Amino acid sequence: MLHVREPRSLRRPGGAMTLEITDITGEAGKLKAFDGHERIWLGRDEARGLTGIVAIHNTARGPALGGTRVWPHESFEAALTDALRLSRGMTYKSAIANVPFGGGKAVIVADSRTGKTPALLEAYAEMLAALEGQFYTGEDVGLTVADADFLRARTPNVTGTTVGGSGNPSPVTAHGVFLGLKAALGHARGSDALAGVHVAVQGLGSVGYALCEELHAAGARLTVADIDGAQLARAQQAFGAQAVDTDRIAGVAADVFAPCALGGALSRDIIPGLGAGIVAGSANNQLAEHDDARRLMERGVLYAPDYVINAGGLINVAAELAPGGYDRKAAMAKVSEIPLTLLDIFRRSDAAGRPTNDVAQEIAEERIAAANG
């Protein structure tokens, strides 16, 4: 456990209450997704529109590191559950990637298109600063690199910035997924060549689109889906991609399904109709339930665990916090190890007849236990 001073309510000049930070760990502990989290902080600022959750899952290996998601969840419980699941995933991602950080995640309950105001971000920066080293964050769904720059100008615990950081981590995440996808192909088919391979990509955000660029350059054939019509048109023009509706992409008869949008793309309802024999994508929490990995295995589908294959961005921003400062060459060399980790997981899975996510979790938990011991 990281020991820091408790955050306090903060006041604007003149004495008016503006931001209140509350420890809601006990309340969060009632949820199924809690899974032994160390601390859950809630930041509220009604005047500036902030409802922010910072979930700190485990700091045995170092301070919590994870992105900030801005999303208009349908309820506070849904937002809290999202933060808890994502935070736990970051613990395992850091351990599998072997970087000296723990797992955390933040969720701001807002529509990033209409509610993400400078005042809201200013309030969130104050919350981050008040946590005094417990949590390092950066861009994620709904939070851009420009937003990260805004936050970094107000608090030091922000990564992936253009000033004082290494810039947008999304292309690095996409490159790690690209390498991991090739490793999955090689394991399943005996060849990692992408020429003519059909990949169905769900989500054309900054990571999904960058992945498409690499896949297209390597000769893959693309089918894509996104809620943004402009992004679909862009991918069609740039890559000759075929576009389908978002509710059809998982069923496309492809070689690889790459979920690159929000979580829960693979569920007991979706898996029976899955059209690909390999799942390798960038989304976090791709499985709606833990047992969905077993359902995939029983269907003969090779699943690249999400927090293993999508660790490139984490590896890159973690390198910013290294004692000697950021070394891009060293960071990219570590990203290139993602396929080796995946191949080890695939081989162990085959040998033991166990789902790949169980094998990955076991490796991560061994490393976390070693840090605790």
Secondary structure by P-SEA (a helix, b strand, c coil): ccccccccccccccccccbbbbbcccccccccccccccbbbbbbbcccccbbbbbbcccccccbbbbbbbcccccaaaaaaaaaaaaaaaaaaaaaaccccccbbbbbcccccccccaaaaaaaaaaaaaacccccccccccccaaaaaaaaacccccccccccccccaaaaaaaaaaaaaaaaaaaaccccccccbbbbbccccaaaaaaaaaaaaabbbbbbccccaaaaaaaaaaccbbbbcccccccccccbbbbcccccccccccccccccccccccccccccccaaaaaaaaacccccccccccaaaaaaaaaaaccccccaaaaaaaaaaaaaaaaaaaaaaaaacccaaaaaaaaaaaaaaaaac
